[in-house]
C-alpha cells in the first residue's frame, strides 16, 4: 500500500499495513496509548478505499464502540492503529486488506482483498475490570460492597430502579457462583442478605 501524503506507518512490522494521518491532535497531556488488556472506547466510520462507500459507523448508531485492545477482538489494523493513539486524538487509518478482512473480505459490504479507511477517534480507555470468576473472595466481596454503596446512593436520590439494579449486581458478587440458600458461607451471608433487604 503506497504511503500517501501526511500518513505515517504505525504497523508494528513497519510494512505499511496500517497508515495513520492525524486529523486532530490529542490535547496536551492526554493519556495513551492504551495498553494491551484495556477496554478502549472509540468512534469510527469505515469506508472502502476503492470507491469511498461507507460500510459501518458507530457515529451513525450514536453509540461509541468498545473493545479490549490486544485480545484479537477486532481486526489487526485496529489493534495496531489504536495502539498508536492518545485520548482525544482524531485520525484516519488506512488499513491494508491483510490487516483488515483478508482474502475473503466480509460480504456483502466489504469485498475480497479490500483496503479500508477508518475515520477514528479515541474517546477513552480504562483497565478492564476482572470478571467475577477471576476475582479472589476478597476482591469479590469488595466489589459487592462497592456496588451496594452505589445502590444506596441511588436510593437516597430516589432513583429506585437504578438502585435495585445495583443491589442485584451487589448480591451476585456477594457469594461465589453456584452457591445459594443454606450453602452461603456464614461470613458472606450478612452482605448477601443486606443486598436484598
N, C-alpha and C positions, 0 to 999 in steps of 0.2 A: 504494500500500500504506500503510495508516494506521500511523502510528508508535505503538507500544504502550509502556506504562509500562516505564521502565528501558532502553529501546533508544535507541541513537544512530545517526544516519545516517553510515555510513562509505563510501558510494559516492563515487567520485571526482567525479561530476557533482552530488553532493548532491541527488539526485532521489528518494531513498527506495528505491532499487533494492536496497540492501544495508544492513540494520539489524543492529546488534550490541548484545547485552547481555552484560556481563562477569559470569560466574558465579564465577570465582576470579581475582583479580588475579595478574599475574606477580610473582615475587619481586623485592624491591628490587635494582636494578642489573642486571636481566635484559637480555639483548641483544635487539635488534629495534627496529623491524620489519625483516623480511627484505628486502634489496634485490633488485631485478629481476636475474634470472640465477642466483640462489642456489637450491640444492636445499633444499626445505622437507620436513620430516618431521612428520607430524601424525596424530592420531587423530580420527575423526569418526563420527557416526551421523546419517544423513539420514532425515527423516520428512516426510510431506506435511502442509502447514498445514491442509488441508481436513478430514482425518479422523485425523491423527496416526499413520497407518500407516508403519512403517519400511520403507524400500526398499533401504538399504545401510548397512554398518557395518564399518569397519576393526577396531573393537574385537571384533566377533563373530569375525573371522578371526584375531585375536590377533597381527596384524602391522600396524605403522604404514604409512600411505600416504606415498609420496614423489613430489614433482613439482617442476619448475623453475618458479619464480614469474616472471610477466611474459612468458611464452613462449606463452601460449594453449593450454597443455596441459590446463587444467581450465576449468570454467565461469567466466564473468566474475565472478559473485558470490564465488567462492573467491579469484580473483586479487585482488579489491579488499578482501575481508574479511580474508584473511591478511596483506595489506599494512598492516593496522592493528594487528597483534598483536605481542606480545613472547613470548619463550620462557617456557613455564610457565603462560601465560595459558590459561584455560578459558572459552569463551564460547559463546553461542548466536547463530548468524547466521540472520536471516530474509531469504531471498533471493526477490525478485520473479521471476516466470516469465521476463521478458525478460533477466534476469541469470543464469538457470538454463538450462532446456532449451527455452525459447521456445514458439512457437505449437504445435509438434507434440509436445512432451514427449519422453519416452524410454520408449515402450511396452515391456513391458506394465505396469511398476511405476509409471511417472511419467506421468500423463495430460497432455493438451494444456493449455497455459497454467497449469501447476501452480506455485503459490508453495511454497517449501520451507523447512524448518528444518534447520539443521546444528548439532549439538552438537559443537564442535570444540575441540581442544587442540593448541597449537603446542609440539611436543616439541623442535624444534631446527631450525637451518638452517646451511648452510655453502656456501662458494663451490664451485660445481660444477667439478670438475676438467675440464681440456681433454680432448677426445677425442684419441686418438693422432695422427690425421691433422692436427689443428690445431697440434701441437707442432713447435717447431724441433728440429733434430738434437740440440742441447744439452739441451733440455728432455726429449726422449725418452730420451736416454742417462742423464740424472739420474734419471728415473723408473725405468728399468731397474735402475740401481744400488740405488735405494731398495728396490725390490721384492726384489732379490736379497738384500740385507741382512736384510729381514724374513723371507725364506725361511730364511736361515742361523740366525736367532734361533729360529725354529720347529723347525728341525732339531736344534739344541742341546737343545731341550726334549723331543726325541723325538716331536714331532708331525709325523710323516713325510708323511702325506697332505696336510696343510695346507702344509708346506714345499714339496712337489712342485708344488702349485698356484701358489705364489708364484714359484717358479723358472720355471715355464712362462709365467706372466704377464711376468716379467722378460725372458725370451727374446723374447717378442713385441714388447717395446719396444726391444730391443737393436738391431734392424735395421729399416730402412724397410719399409713394406708392399710385398708382392710380391717381395721380394728373398730369395734363399736360395742355398745352396751356394757355388759359387765366385764368385758375384756380390756376396757380402757384402764391403763395403769393409774394407781391411786394418785401419783404426783401430777398427772396430766388431767385428771378428771375435773378439778375446780375450774380450770381455764376453759375446758370444753363446755361445761355446763353454763358458765357465765356468758359464753357467746350466744347461747340460745335463750337466755332468760332476761 
